[in-house]
């Protein structure tokens, strides 16, 4: 690139650099988009063509989507996922922000490491203790039980993301507010909270995605009344539940809400991941 920069005119080099950047980005992003395209394209296949991956040209079978809407509980399950994921995200965001502020301002590194360890433990190791406790207190197959279990995902994730934003906010700003007569709570609400907004947006989006996609907790601790969207797709693994095309159609419909949410607020997500407080 250095040699080209010396040999080519400045305008030509900038054009070539832009093209090269877009080619590299396309090469990185293309495999991810291909997965979603392959899922959507297979959702239009008749069942007898599903196990022929080399077949790309066929008459689209849109009835797979109508069958999913008419013969399954996908829509109620998506509503359950929205309730559970939104609640777990809000609770996790509040608890994560307060915990991150405490860890950052009082340098509680041992607490931060303990929270990180809970995030690193595989969920499957906690399913049996969760089930036993929930059985005793009557939280199986309830919104409260699933939401509380999802806090194991959202709180540690929120703490470790927000901790970086809190640390980037100079403590001098809070001390100046204290000198002006503000309490610690007022300084937090008027200074720290507004400056942490980009990080809160990014944290909320990522926590929502992780909560929405969680399958194990909802499958074991939930039931028919609180069945979530990923669990509804799993039901199509039963040969009597529907064809393979319907399974792909259900998976596509479950993916769409998160896809559109990220698409609508991608600027806020990018800003939240790249801007840390104030410089």
N, C-alpha and C positions, 0 to 999 in steps of 0.2 A: 504493500500500500504506500510505503514511503517513496519507493521508486516511481510509482504511478503519479503520485502527487507532484513529483519534480518534473516528470515528462509531460503530463497533460495540462492543458489550461485549467484555471481555477474552476470555471463554470462546468467544464466537462468532468472534472474530478468530483465535484459536488453531486452531479447527476449520477455518476457511476457509484459513488458512495451511498446515495439514497436507494438506488436499485439493489445494491448488495445487501443493505440493511433489511429491505423488504423481503428479499429472497431468503435470508437467514430466518427472519421471523416467520415467514410462511412455512419453511421447513420444520420449524419447532412446533408451530400451532397445528399444522395439517394432520398429524396423527391423532390429536385429541378430537378434532372436528370429524375425522373419519369414523371414529368410534360411534359418535352420535348419529352420523349419516347412515352407517351400517345398521344401527338399531332401528332407525326410522324406515329404512328401505326394506328390512326384513319384516317389519310390522305390516307391510303391504303384500307380503308373499302368501299364496295359498299354502296350506300345511304340507302338501305333497312335494313342494319345492324347497321347504325350509332346510332340509339336510342336503341341499345341493348348492353350496356356497358359490360355485362358479357361475350360477345362473343370475344374470343381472337384468335381463330383458324379459319382462312378463307383464301381464295385465294387472295393474294394481287392484288389490282387494280391500276397498275401504270399509267393507262390512266388519272387519276385525275391530275397528274402533266403535262402531255402533253396537256390536255384541258386547264389548267391554262395558259400555255405559248401561246397557239394558240387562245384562246377566250377572253383574258383579256389584259389589259395594264400594267401588273405587272412589266415587265422589264423596260419600261420607267418610271414607278413610283418609282422603286428602284433607278434608275439613278437620279431622282429628289431628293430623300431622301439623296443620297450621296452628291449632290451639296449643298443642304440646310444644312445638318448636318455638313459637312466639313467647310463650310463658317462660320456658327454660332460658331463652335468650335474654329476656328482660331481667329476670332474677339473677342470672349469671353475670350480666353486665353491671348491675348495681353492686352486687357483692364483689365482683372482680375489681371494679374501680376503687371501691373503698379499701379493699385488701391491698391493691397495688399501691395506693397512696400511703398506707401505713408502712408497707415494706420499704418503699422508696425513701420516705422521710425519716424513718427510724432505723434504716439499714438492717432489717430483720432478714438476713440472708438464709438463716436456718429455716425460717417459716417458708420462704420462697422455695427452697429445695424440697421441703416436705410436700408442698403443693405440687411441684413438678413430679415427684415420685408417684403421687396418686394419679397423675395424668399418664404416666408411663406404664402403669399396671394394666395388663389386658383386661377388658371388660368381662371376658368369659370367666375369669377367676373369681369375680365378685357376684356372678349370677346366682349361684346356689345360696350364699349368705343373704343376698337381697331377697330371694324367693322365700326363704325361711322366715325372715323378719317380716316381710310383707304379709305372709300367711298369718302370722300371729296378730298383727295389728289391723288386718283387713284392708290393705292397700292394693291387693292384686286386682287387676282389671279395673283400675280407676285412673282418672286424669292426674290426680294428685301423686299417685305412686310413680307413674311414668315421668312426670315432670321432675319430681325429686331425683329420680335415677339419672335423668339427663343433666342434672347439675354437676354430676361427676365429669361431664364433658365440658360444659360451658364455663364453669367457675375457674378451673385451672388455666384454661385457654385464655380467658379474659384477663386473669391476673398477669400472666407473663407477657401478653401483648401490651396491656395498659401500663405496666411497670416501666417500659422503655419511654413512653410518652411522659409519664410523671417525672421521671429522672431528667428529661430534657427541659422541663420547666424550671427556670432558676428559682431557688428558694428565696432570693432577695426580693422577688415580687411579693411574696406572701409576707415577708418581714416588713416591707414598706406598708402593706395594708394593716398589719398589726400596729405599727407606729401611728397610723392614722386613726386608730381606734376600732378597727374591725376585729371580730373574734376569729378563732381558727376556722369555725364553721362558715362564717361569712367570707373569709378569704378563700376558702375552698370552693364555695358556690360561685363567687364573683370572678375569681382569677383562674383557679385550676380547672374547674369544670368547662368554661368556655374554650380554653386553650387545648383541652383534651378532646374536643368534639370530633375532629378528623379520626383520631384513634378509636373513639367510641363507635363511630359509624363502621369502620373496618372490622372492629371486633364483633359488633352485632351481626354483620353479614356472615363472617366466618363461623361464628357460633351457631347461627341459624342453619347454615349449610350442614355442619357436622351433626346437629341435632336432627335435622330433617332426614339425613341419610342413615341414621343409626337404625340397625336392624335387630341386633341380638337382644337389647334390653326390651324393646317393644314386643318381640316374639315371645320371650319367656315370662315377662312380668305383666304383659297386657292380656287382652282377651277379645272376644267378639265386640264388646261395647267400645273399646278404645283401640281397635286395630288401626295401625298407621299405614301410610301409602306403601313403604317398602315391603311390609308384611303382605299387603294385598297382591303385590306382584309375585311374591313367593308362593302364594296359593296356586298360581298357574303351573307350578312344577308338578302338580298332580295331573296325570293324564286325563282324568275325568273332569277337570275343572275347565278345560278349553284347549284350543290348539296352540301351537307355538307362535303363530302370528298374533294371537290375542295376548300372549305373554309379552311379546315385543311392543305391542300397542300400549299395553298398560305401563310398561317401563318408560316408554316415550312420554306418556301423559304425566307420569310422576316426575320426570325430569324437567318438564316445561316450566312449572312455577319458579323453581330456583333459577333456571336459565334466564327468565324474563326479569326476575328481581335483580340479578347481577347486571343484566344488560341495561336496566333503567338507571342504576346508581353506580355504574362503573367508574365515573369520574370521582365520586366521593370515596369509593373503595381504593382507587389508585392514590388519591391524595392522602388518605388515612394510612396507607402502607409506606408512603415516602416522606411524609411530613411528621416530624416528631416534636411537638410543642413549639417553642420559639428558638431562634438561633442567638 
